């Protein structure tokens, strides 16, 4: 079948773009003819991905104008591509299938500072989202979680029959429990100069404010455990807060270049008090490594959590007291109980392979 994949840029930048690259390779391996409608890629990706490239002009300057320009040109390019099916991934309003990898922008926008909520870019994104979900051009919507699908249906009144839930795949050959967890954990604790006898909590984020680091730091005042913070560097304000709270000896900032698999395998609990996420890959990755999570219900990944069985749900992620209570509940489990929860978390993720994901997409494409 001839397919067109539509996104403003196809580079290794966001989780959406990383998904597109792997997705395209697997579509081509399945025998599909691909056309990429985009404004930006790299020579490396262009040479590695099979198919034809339709590179549209990319405006300089205003991000709002770039969105408007790409949406306008992509509609024309899709109509002229002579393909059987078009699949969009971003702020485009005309495609046969749209895969939503970012969630509901209207809900996410409520977390932005007031000045950003009234920015032209944000208002235009809201306009495009409303057009997408209230219009009739796109026949099918793919979301990673039932939670995001329900949010979009509730806000825009979109017919539920137009939604298909496909959780993201996990590289379970990479993300898996350590063969000798005790040794891996002890070596990493020594490397990070933390006490290996204390429980280890892991927080992974490139957006500390949205992912809830501040209430987590406040919760740490009453928690006898070590917290590893992986990802974005800590700002001077956050470092000062850690010092002021008196928790600096139990906090370690880990560079973004660190081996995430090793961190997942070594931590006792993954803590994810996000204010909003469509579906965080980090939740599934940690579970695949056998590390159960304390996961905010504001993340679509909570669809995979069975409270008290393979992890814990966090209902009010911005409330430090509830966060501390939930963490303490996890830490109070005996090692046998934690090990059982670890096994359950790992087993939950095992079926979420790329092979299964592509089989479900094949059904959708052929429908």
N, C-alpha and C positions, 0 to 999 in steps of 0.2 A: 504494500500500500504506500502511496505517496503522502508524506506527512510534512507539515511545516511547524517548526517550533519558534515561538515568538517571545522575545524578551529584549529589553533595551540594551543589555550588555551580557555577553557570555564570557566571563573571566572567572578566575578563582578568587572570588571576593566574599560573597555571602553563602549561606547554606543553600539558598535557592539556586544559585548559579552552580555550585558544586553538584547539586542534584541533577541539574540539566545536563551537565557534561557526562556524568555516568549513565543517566537515563538515555541520552542520545546514542551512546556507544552500544548499549544493550538493544535499543530499537533497531539499529543498523545490523547488529549480529542476528537479529530475528528476521532479517530480510526486508525491512522497510527502507524506502528511498526517502532521504531527509533533505529538507531545505531549512536553513536557519535565517530567520528574519530578525536582524539586530543592528545596532549602531556601533558596537564596540566589541572587539575580541583581541586576542594576541596571536602573533604568527605561530607560536607553539601550539595553542589550542586549535587554531585554524587548520594546521597540518595534521593534527592527531584525530580530529573528529571527521568521520566519513560523511560526505554529503555536499550539497551546494550552498554557498553563502550568498545571502542577499544583504549586503552592507548598506544601510540607509545613512544619509547625511546626519551628522551629529552636531547640534547647535552648541556653541560655546556660551559660557556665562550662566544665565538663570536656569536652575534645575526645574523650575516650573515650566519654562518655555521648552526645555528639552522633553519633558513629559508630554506636553501638548503636541509638539512637533512629531515625536515618535508615534504617538497614538494615531495621529492623522495619517502619517506615511505608512505605518504598519497595516492599517486597514486596506489601503490601496494595494500594497505589496502582497498581502494575503489573497486578495481577490484575483491578482494577476499571476499568482504562483502556480496555478493549474495543479493543485494537489487535491487529494481525496478528503483530507482532514487537517484542521489547524488546531494547535494546542498552545494556549497562552499561559504565561507565568507571572505577568506583572500587571501594570496599570493600563491594560488594553481592554477595549470594550467589544471587539469583534473577533471571535474565534469560536470554533465548534465546542471545544472543551477548555475550561480554565482550571488550572491547578493552583489553589491558594496555599502558599507556603508561609504567609506572614500574618494570617488571622484577620480580625476585624479592625480596620483602621479607625473606625469611629470610636471603638472602645479604647484602643491604644492611645488615641488622641487625647482622651481624658486625663492621661498621665503626664502630658506635656506641660511645660511652663506656660503661663497664660499668654505670653507674647508669641509663643510658637503656635498656640491654638488658633490665633487670628492671623497667622502668616498666610501669604498667598499660596505657598506651596502646600500647606496642610489643607487649606480650603479646597484647592483644586484636586488633591488626592481624595477628599471626601466626595467631591462631585463625580469623579471617575468611578469610585466604588459604588455610589448610588446608581449611576448609569449601568454599571455591570450587572448588579443584582436586581434591578427593577426592569431592565430591558429584556428583550426576547431573543437577541442575536446569539447569545451563548446558550447552547442547549444543555450542557452538563457541567456541573461544578464538582471538582475533586478537593476535598479537605482532608487534613491529616487526623482530625478528631471529630467526634460527634458534637463536642462542646462548641467548637468554632462554627460548625454547620448550624447548630441551634441559635447561636448568636446572630448570624447573618440572616437566618430565616425570621427571627423575632424582630430585628430592626427594619429589614427591607421587605418583609412579607413575601419572600421568594418561595416558590412551590418546593416543598421538601422532596418531591420525586426527582428534582433536578440535581440532587446532591448524592455523591458517592463518597464513602469514608474509606480512605486508604492510608493506614499508618505508615510513616516513613520506614524504609528498610534500614537494617543495621548490619555493619560489616562484622558478623559474629566470628569470623576467622581472626580478626584483629582484636576486637573487644571481647575478651573472655577471661575467666578467672585465672589467676596465676597458678601454676602447677605446685609451687611451694610458697604459699602466701606469706607464711610466717617469716621466711628468709627475705622475701622481696620487701615486706613491710619494715622489717628491722633495718635493712640496708638504707631504705629511703628515709626513715626516721633519723638515722645517723647523719645522712647527707644533709638533711634540713635542720639538724641539731634540735630535734624535738624528742621528748621522752617516749620511748616505745612502749612503756607500760600504761600510758594514758590512751583513752579512746581518741581516734582521729576523725574529725569532721572535714568534709571537702566541699568547698564552694567554688564553682567555675563560672566565670562571667567576663564578658567584654563590655557590659553596661551595668556597672555596680548599683547605680541608683534604681534603675527599673528592676533589677534582679533581687533587690532587697538586702544589700549588704549592711546598711546602717542598722535596721532593727536586729539583724543577726549579731552584729557587734555588741549591741545593747544586751541581747539575750546571753551572750557569752560571759557576762559578769557573774552569773550564778551557775555556770556550767563548768564542771571539772573535766575539761577535755582540751585537745589541741585543734585549732582551726587552720587548715591550709586554704589559702585564697589563690586560686590559679586564674591566669588570664591577664586582664588589663592591670597596669601598674596602679598602685594606690596613690591617690592625690595627697598633697600636703595636708589638706583638711581631714582626710580619713586617717592619715598617720597620727595627726594630732588628737583625733577622737579616740583612737586606740590607746594612745598614751594616757589621755585624760581618764578613760574608763579603767585603767590599771590592768589591762589584759595583754599588754605587749609581749610578755614572756611566752604566752600560749598561742600567739598568732604568727604565721609564716606566710609571706607573700611569695608566690612561686611564679617565675617568668612564664609568659605565654608560649615560649619555645620549649617548655618542659614536655616530657613524655606523658600525655594524658592517660594512656593505658596504665602506666605504672602507678600513677596517682589513684586512679579508680581501683586498681587491684589492692592497693595498700590501705586505703581509707576504710573506716568501719561504717560510716554513714555519709551519704550524699545529701547535702542540705540545699534546698532550692526554693527560697521564699519570694519568688518573682511576683511582681504586680500584674504583669500580663505577658504571655507568650503564646503563640499559636501552637507550637509543639517543639519543645527543646530537645534536640538530639542528645544533649548531655544526659538527660534523664534515662533514655534508653541505653546509652553507652555505659553508664555506671551500672545499671541493672544487668547488662550483658556481662560485665566483669564481676558480677556477684556482690555488688555493693548496693544494698537497699537504700531507698531515698525517703526523705521527708519533703514532700512535694506540694507546692501551692496549688490549690484548686483553680487558680487563675491561669494555669498552663494546661493546654489541651492534652499534654502527655499524661495528665492525671487519669485519663481514660484507662490507662494501663495499670493503674494502682488499685489493688484490693486492700482497703485499709486494715492494717494489723496483720495481713497475711504476707504480702510481698513488699510492703513499705507502709508509710504513714501519710495521710492527707493533712495538709495545713490549710485551715479554713480562713484565717485572717492573717495573711503573711506580713502585714505591716505592724501587727501588734507583738512587740517584743516579749511580753509576758506569755502569750500563747505559744510563741515560737520556742521559748525556753522550756515551757511545760512539755511540748511535743518532743523536743530533743531529749529531755530528761527521761521521758517515757521510753524512748528508744534505748537510752543508755542503761536503763534499769533492767532491760532484758538480760537473761543469762546467756552465756555463749552458745548453749544448745539452741535456744530460741532464735538468737541472731543468725546462727548458721542455717537454721531452717528457713528463715526469711530470706537469707542470701540465696539459697537454692531456689526458692520460689521466684525471686526476682529474675534470676538467670533463666529459669524455665519459661517465664512469661515472654521473654524477648526472643528466644530461640526460633519460633516460627516466623519472625519478621525478617525473612531473608530477601535478598534482591530477586531471587528466582520466583518466590511467591508473589512479590510485588509486581513483577513484570507479567506474570500470569493473570493477575487481576486487571492490569492495564490492557492486556490483549483482549480480555472480555469486553472492556469498555470501548476500545477502539473498533472492534468488530461488530459491536451492537448496531 
